[in-house]
Amino acid sequence: MTRIKAGALVTGLVGALRRVGAPGALADA
């Protein structure tokens, strides 16, 4: 369950970064 939660969190984070399209945020992560 923890793994699924982490996976969903990472997926959501990547999706948000892609939406914003902020290279600075990607470099910060």
MDTraj code that builds the backbone (N, CA, C; nanometers):
import mdtraj as md
import numpy as np

residues = "MET THR ARG ILE LYS ALA GLY ALA LEU VAL THR GLY LEU VAL GLY ALA LEU ARG ARG VAL GLY ALA PRO GLY ALA LEU ALA ASP ALA".split()
xyz = np.array([
    [0.0838, -0.1201, 0.0000],
    [0.0000, 0.0000, 0.0000],
    [0.0879, 0.1259, 0.0000],
    [0.1956, 0.1203, 0.0759],
    [0.2850, 0.2366, 0.0807],
    [0.3463, 0.2622, -0.0563],
    [0.3808, 0.1525, -0.1243],
    [0.4438, 0.1658, -0.2560],
    [0.3461, 0.2307, -0.3543],
    [0.2218, 0.1889, -0.3495],
    [0.1203, 0.2450, -0.4391],
    [0.1019, 0.3934, -0.4103],
    [0.1001, 0.4272, -0.2813],
    [0.0835, 0.5689, -0.2434],
    [0.2010, 0.6504, -0.2961],
    [0.3209, 0.5995, -0.2792],
    [0.4408, 0.6715, -0.3258],
    [0.4357, 0.6857, -0.4776],
    [0.3957, 0.5800, -0.5457],
    [0.3888, 0.5835, -0.6920],
    [0.2895, 0.6885, -0.7387],
    [0.1732, 0.6929, -0.6732],
    [0.0706, 0.7907, -0.7112],
    [0.1218, 0.9315, -0.6841],
    [0.1924, 0.9474, -0.5738],
    [0.2445, 1.0812, -0.5388],
    [0.3450, 1.1275, -0.6435],
    [0.4356, 1.0371, -0.6817],
    [0.5372, 1.0722, -0.7815],
    [0.4703, 1.1039, -0.9155],
    [0.3735, 1.0204, -0.9528],
    [0.3037, 1.0421, -1.0798],
    [0.2337, 1.1781, -1.0803],
    [0.1686, 1.2105, -0.9686],
    [0.0992, 1.3395, -0.9589],
    [0.1978, 1.4546, -0.9658],
    [0.3125, 1.4355, -0.9001],
    [0.4137, 1.5422, -0.8987],
    [0.4674, 1.5646, -1.0402],
    [0.4983, 1.4555, -1.1085],
    [0.5506, 1.4669, -1.2452],
    [0.4460, 1.5322, -1.3358],
    [0.3204, 1.4927, -1.3174],
    [0.2136, 1.5499, -1.3996],
    [0.2013, 1.7002, -1.3758],
    [0.2117, 1.7398, -1.2484],
    [0.2009, 1.8825, -1.2153],
    [0.3180, 1.9594, -1.2770],
    [0.4368, 1.9015, -1.2671],
    [0.5551, 1.9697, -1.3223],
    [0.5416, 1.9823, -1.4732],
    [0.4883, 1.8775, -1.5362],
    [0.4719, 1.8820, -1.6831],
    [0.3716, 1.9892, -1.7203],
    [0.2661, 2.0008, -1.6404],
    [0.1621, 2.1014, -1.6685],
    [0.2229, 2.2406, -1.6590],
    [0.2954, 2.2638, -1.5540],
    [0.3570, 2.3959, -1.5351],
    [0.4695, 2.4153, -1.6368],
    [0.5393, 2.3044, -1.6677],
    [0.6490, 2.3139, -1.7638],
    [0.7613, 2.3988, -1.7070],
    [0.7962, 2.3740, -1.5812],
    [0.9000, 2.4548, -1.5167],
    [1.0291, 2.3734, -1.5041],
    [1.1283, 2.3987, -1.5904],
    [1.2558, 2.3279, -1.5828],
    [1.3232, 2.3523, -1.4477],
    [1.3016, 2.4693, -1.3904],
    [1.3622, 2.5008, -1.2607],
    [1.3099, 2.4062, -1.1539],
    [1.1807, 2.3756, -1.1587],
    [1.1213, 2.2863, -1.0605],
    [1.1765, 2.1454, -1.0791],
    [1.1956, 2.1059, -1.2046],
    [1.2488, 1.9719, -1.2318],
    [1.3910, 1.9603, -1.1765],
    [1.4693, 2.0649, -1.1950],
    [1.6074, 2.0628, -1.1478],
    [1.6093, 2.0644, -0.9955],
    [1.5068, 2.1246, -0.9349],
    [1.5002, 2.1345, -0.7892],
    [1.4624, 2.0000, -0.7286],
    [1.3763, 1.9239, -0.7971],
    [1.3271, 1.7971, -0.7436],
    [1.4390, 1.6955, -0.7273],
])
top = md.Topology()
chain = top.add_chain()
for i, resn in enumerate(residues, 1):
    res = top.add_residue(resn, chain, resSeq=i)
    for name in ("N", "CA", "C"):
        top.add_atom(name, md.element.get_by_symbol(name[0]), res)
traj = md.Trajectory(xyz[None], top)
